[in-house]
Amino acid sequence: MTIWGAGSQNHGSSAFPLGLLTALALSACAVGPSFKTPPAPAADTYTREALPAATLATPVGGGESQRIAMGQDLPGQWWLLFGSPQLSALVSDAMANYPDVAAQQAALRAAREDVRAGKGVFLPQIDAGADFRRQRTSGANIGPGSPGFITNIFQATVDVSYTLDVFGGERRALEGLMAQADAQNFQLEASYLTLTSNVAATVIQLASLNDQIAATHEIIVIETRQLDFIRRRFEVGSQTQADVLQQQSNLAVVRATLPALEQQQAAAEHQLAVLTGRFPKDLAPMTYTLSDLKLPQDLPVSLPSALVAQRPDIKVREAVMRQANASVGVATANLLPQLTLTGSTGYQSLASNTLFQPGSRIWSVAAGLSQPIFAGGTLRARRRAAIARYEQASAQYRLAVLQAFQNVADTLTSLNHDAQALSAQSDALTAARASLDLIQRQYDAGAVSYVSLLSAQQVYSQARIAYVQAIASRYTDTVTLFQALGGGWWNRTAGPRANDRTSVD
């Protein structure tokens, strides 16, 4: 039997009838609300408009069409879908060596030990003790003129106490500890998901930067060759000094972009070192390029109804709700009578050599009942505060669910737009390359001005870098999708995995 306490289903407040108290005492009820897992949202889609079954394909590496497999389950090791042994090795190193994971694991162990400690309240508490006292007693206690005397008292006892959980307050407290352990369990799982996603995203970022640096060097070679050509024409009088200076400026602008790219490259390597539990100096140089990765073409996407059971952050919020719910029961039980049984047995004697003789045996049994009468409103205020914290946790849970659906919807639409952007950027790069080649030939033949050539060079330079970034976006948003769907921890057979919630009878 479970009741809110105060005779209401809406966290109200009133006195308990004596008959109800008696019934509760006989049936060992647990006051307070019994927690119920919030139902899954009724939404059957992530976006308002229907998304295409497959994204646009572009005939370049990283431009493959991606198909949405709605309802298909996400694998526990989703990073294997990128087909990179180097990425898989880095993820394994990160999961084994990242310090925050060790900290979360320790926190989980501590939370589980707190649960084990909380279970001890349901068993009798037994303490053994020994005592020796030497005291002088006044003779006046016996009669006028009686002399005082010195007494030695030897005592050995075993004390037993047991608090009856009549109204289930201790069970609610244990339920709260178990919910806290569940929250830490899923917090650990969320840390794994964040870590693996960060490793994959950093590898993609590093590969993209390596490709952008290579493209920049390619552009520098083109610009340098053009500068040499203009200088030769200037020497024979067919080109002006202004043209030479303009080309030198153009080359310098391109070269100036390298330090920023190289700094981003170094920062990505340093981040990857820390994510895998290394010092930045200990990580070997990373030579990844986007061509070392395979773009996953079949994307498993969980049904909306399953998302709330898979996202670790939502499971954390649910556990926090359950803990707050249990706290309402604890605060309610504190308003009610507490029944405690105590007992003691042992030996007491005036001499040590007679301590354990039958005549020295002592024992006592007692029962205590306490009922709060007046505490200045403290207990009822604490119950109202517990109810408010439950309402806060409930609102935070709803927000986590909404944000999870937003994450998935954003990423699904991004994947479609990424494919369209890459197709357009590929066309732009092809056109820019063809335009540059044509204008270069026309310029060599004297048919167009240097200004036209300069403009074509700048367009090609921008298109070349944007093309690399467009490919990288497809890989990055694929990682983001897997993260938004919860990472597939429930399908992981090796390594750590979050356990199912433990209930309290």
Buried (B, 14 or more C-beta within 10 A) or exposed (E): EBBBBBEEEEBEBEEBEEEEBEEBBEEEBBBBBBBEEBEBBEEEBBEEEEBEEBBBBBEBEBBBBBBBBBEEBBBBBBBBBBEBEBBBEBBBBBBEEBEEBEEBBEBBEEBBEBBEEBEEBEEEEEEEEEEEEEEEEEEEEEEEEEEEEEEEEBBBBEBBBBBBBBBBBBBBBBBBBBBBBBBBBBBBBBBBBBBBBBBBBBBBBBBBBBBBBEBBEEBBEBBBEBBEBBBEBBEEEEBEEEBBEBBBEBBEEBBEBBEEBEEBBEBBBBBBBBBBBBEEEEBEEBEBBBEBBBBBBEBBBBBBBBBBBBBBBBBBBBBBBBBBBBBBBBBBBBBBBBBEBBBBBBBBBEEEEEBEEEEBEEEEEEEEEEEEEEEEEEBBEBBBEBBEBBEEBBEBBBEBBEEBBEBBBBBBBBBBBBBBBBBBBBEBBEEBBEBBEEBBEBBEEEEBEBEBBBBBBBBBBBBBBBBBBBBBBBBBBBBBBBBBBBBBBBBBEEEBBBEEBEEBE
